[in-house]
């Protein structure tokens, strides 16, 4: 069954709404935090921000989680040497945070840990502090990656650090 309220929210959300939460300064801070984080482990962190889903995706009942898995694939977060990529996907229209971890890190960290990180981020987001929430999430993900994937002698940056804003 189609959730009409959700459909209207996605349909009528202005395409520029993401900028209220994620200014260029905030995107710069997230990028810097990821760059710094990745010197402490051999994992890769990507952040993807999507304002809304397409009206047809909402009509079909596509969830934030399903879209996050698709974005994980599209951004090739799975394509890291140690299978240690982590995607933080933010679907703003639904106030949804999804963390998708590649199989290498997912085998070592349970779903409760990822949900705890998402809840920390959500708490800051509810207060309107998107930068603080995103940075706290990156810090917590970094701690997990440092524990399970310490840096190697050759620690290449395999994925871009800049958050991607998905516009459709």
C-alpha positions in Angstrom: 0.0 0.0 0.0 1.3 3.4 -1.0 2.0 5.9 1.9 0.4 9.0 0.4 1.8 11.3 3.1 5.3 10.0 2.3 4.7 10.3 -1.4 3.6 14.0 -1.1 6.6 14.8 1.2 9.0 13.5 -1.4 7.1 15.0 -4.3 6.9 18.5 -2.9 10.2 18.9 -1.0 12.2 21.6 -2.7 15.3 20.3 -4.5 17.5 22.8 -2.6 16.3 21.8 0.8 19.5 19.7 1.5 21.5 23.0 1.6 19.8 24.1 4.7 21.2 21.1 6.6 24.5 20.7 4.7 26.2 24.0 3.8 29.4 24.0 1.9 31.3 24.6 5.2 29.6 21.5 6.7 30.4 19.4 3.6 34.0 20.6 3.9 34.1 19.6 7.6 32.8 16.2 6.8 35.3 15.7 4.0 38.2 16.8 6.3 37.0 14.4 9.1 36.9 11.5 6.6 40.4 12.3 5.3 41.8 12.5 8.9 39.9 9.3 9.9 41.2 7.3 7.1 44.8 7.8 8.3 44.0 5.7 11.3 42.6 2.6 9.6 42.5 0.8 6.2 38.8 1.3 5.7 36.9 3.7 3.5 34.0 5.9 4.5 31.6 7.5 2.1 28.7 9.9 3.0 25.8 10.2 0.5 23.1 12.8 1.0 19.8 12.5 -0.9 17.0 15.0 -0.6 14.2 12.8 -1.8 13.5 9.6 -3.8 11.8 9.8 -7.1 8.0 9.9 -6.9 7.9 6.5 -8.7 10.3 5.0 -6.1 8.2 6.2 -3.3 5.0 5.0 -5.0 6.7 1.5 -5.3 7.5 1.6 -1.6 11.3 1.7 -2.0 12.7 2.1 1.5 15.6 4.2 2.6 17.5 0.9 3.3 16.9 -0.4 -0.2 18.0 2.9 -1.7 21.1 2.9 0.5 22.1 -0.5 -0.7 21.7 0.7 -4.3 23.8 3.8 -3.6 26.4 1.6 -1.9 26.7 -0.3 -5.2 26.6 2.8 -7.4 29.4 4.5 -5.5 31.4 1.3 -5.5 31.8 1.4 -1.7 32.1 -2.4 -2.0 35.1 -2.1 -4.2 37.9 -1.8 -1.6 40.9 -4.0 -1.1 39.9 -5.2 2.4 36.1 -5.1 1.8 36.0 -2.5 4.6 34.0 0.3 3.0 31.2 1.9 4.9 28.4 4.1 3.5 26.5 6.6 5.6 23.3 7.3 3.6 21.1 10.2 4.6 17.6 10.4 3.1 16.4 13.8 4.2 12.7 13.6 3.2 12.3 10.6 5.5 14.7 11.7 8.2 16.4 8.4 7.6 20.0 7.4 8.3 21.2 4.1 6.9 24.7 2.7 7.4 25.7 0.0 5.0 29.0 -1.8 5.6 30.9 -4.0 3.2 31.2 -7.7 4.1 34.7 -7.4 5.6 33.6 -5.0 8.3 30.0 -6.3 8.6 31.4 -9.7 9.6 33.2 -8.1 12.5 30.6 -5.5 13.7 27.0 -6.3 14.4 24.0 -4.4 13.3 23.4 -3.0 16.8 26.7 -1.0 16.6 25.6 0.5 13.3 22.2 1.4 14.7 23.8 3.0 17.8 25.8 5.2 15.5 22.8 6.2 13.4 20.9 7.0 16.6 23.7 9.3 17.8 23.5 11.1 14.5 19.7 11.3 14.6 19.8 12.9 18.0 22.1 15.7 16.8 20.0 16.1 13.5 16.8 16.5 15.5 18.4 19.4 17.3 19.3 20.9 13.9 23.0 20.3 14.3 23.8 18.3 11.1 27.5 19.0 11.2 27.9 17.8 14.7 25.8 14.6 14.0 27.7 13.7 10.9 31.1 14.3 12.5 30.1 12.2 15.6 29.0 9.4 13.2 32.3 9.5 11.3 34.2 9.5 14.6 32.4 6.4 15.8 32.7 4.6 12.5 36.4 5.4 12.5 36.9 3.9 15.9 35.3 0.6 14.7 37.4 0.6 11.6 40.6 1.4 13.5 39.9 -1.6 15.8 39.1 -4.0 13.0 41.2 -2.7 10.1 44.3 -0.9 11.4 46.3 1.0 8.8 48.7 -0.8 6.6 52.1 0.4 5.4 50.5 1.3 2.0 47.2 2.9 2.9 45.8 4.3 -0.3 42.7 6.4 -0.4 40.4 4.2 -2.5 37.2 6.3 -2.5 36.6 10.0 -2.6 36.2 11.7 0.8 33.9 14.4 -0.3 30.2 13.7 0.6 28.2 13.1 -2.5 24.9 14.9 -2.9 22.6 12.8 -5.1 20.3 15.0 -7.2 17.6 13.4 -9.4 
